[in-house]
């Protein structure tokens, strides 16, 4: 019995050695992922984009601005002079926090004005509950540090500055409100890309691809005939997931459901095109599954902002994330669910998805072996 098992093991190893592409998937892909994700996967909060409203324009307000600018946890993306000017920063996702310094802060610290003007307001975008909660703690701690510095300079006991927090879009900082819309994007990616990645490979394995090659079907007719059924399946899954998210978990949908479905259509174009491209570079269904999982699905999950904020990643990795369609769809789905934004805000993400989908579909069509 041991001899038979040993011979069977030898047979399996020989088959693996005869497939260099599969060996590459087994050994090279994990090392590449470890090297990339080792830098990207972190729960630390760094480079949080903030906008500062400096209504006082005094030495005290400049000290606050300098402390936030010097901190590695924050990145000042704008300085405005009216609280109303921060609305677009938070709504468009250009800033995660807004620090509002009131008029008369310097006079209040020196005792020449009502203490109420010593209240510094912190406005937070709660749509990313995990990062916002940590960033708020950092911001409050930094303002406390400024408070101590001002007290030492003036020989007064600390406690002059008061930070008041207000959270937008997700006041309770519910992580479920942030994660479940992202799950919709993730499920759509996994289902449609895996199904479509088997499309050409399965025909090749069972020997029917050659039969399709001699039919009058054109290249794009074959591609559409292969992809449309999986696109329909993906959209049905979208409706089912939406029903569960809205009715069972009661996640608020503040934006347009039609805009969300339109985003899903463009996103499905990308995921189906990706699956078809994988099928054109794979010889077997096993290779197609492993290629899709190791080289595309796993990196997309970790580098898209689904779990770990992109702002925390090294600059090189952030540039890599620009090639990931899931990144753009997450902005769309979370923006519609939590912020209620419209197409005028999300059009760059729609455009990026459309370009990505058309490009990958074209590459898949060029690589396909279909002959007229």
Number of C-alpha atoms within 10 A of each C-alpha: 6 7 8 9 10 11 12 12 12 12 12 11 11 11 12 14 12 10 12 11 15 21 14 12 17 15 10 13 16 14 12 13 14 12 11 17 17 10 13 23 17 16 13 13 21 19 18 22 21 24 25 26 23 22 17 19 16 14 11 18 23 13 14 19 19 12 16 20 16 11 16 12 17 23 18 20 14 15 16 14 17 14 18 9 14 24 13 12 19 23 19 16 17 15 23 24 29 25 25 25 27 22 17 21 28 19 17 18 20 12 11 11 14 12 17 13 19 22 17 19 18 19 23 26 26 27 26 22 23 19 22 20 15 13 23 19 10 16 19 17 13 16 18 18 15 20 20 18 14 20 17 12 8 12 9 11 11 16 12 19 22 17 18 13 13 15 19 17 21 19 13 11 20 15 15 13 25 22 17 19 24 21 15 20 24 18 15 24 24 17 18 28 32 25 21 26 29 24 21 28 24 17 16 17 12 9 11 12 16 14 10 16 16 11 11 11 15 13 17 14 11 17 20 11 12 17 23 14 13 20 23 14 14 25 17 12 17 19 13 12 19 18 13 14 20 12 11 9 12 11 19 16 21 15 18 15 13 9 17 20 15 13 23 22 17 20 24 25 23 26 29 29 28 26 31 32 26 29 31 21 17 21 18 17 19 13 22 27 19 19 24 22 17 18 16 16 19 14 17 21 18 19 26 24 20 21 17 20 23 25 18 22 23 11 12 11 17 16 12 12 21 14 16 20 22 27 21 23 25 21 20 27 25 25 25 24 24 24 23 16 20 15 15 8 15 20 12 13 19 21 13 17 25 18 14 22 21 15 15 21 22 15 15 21 19 13 14 19 14 19 13 11
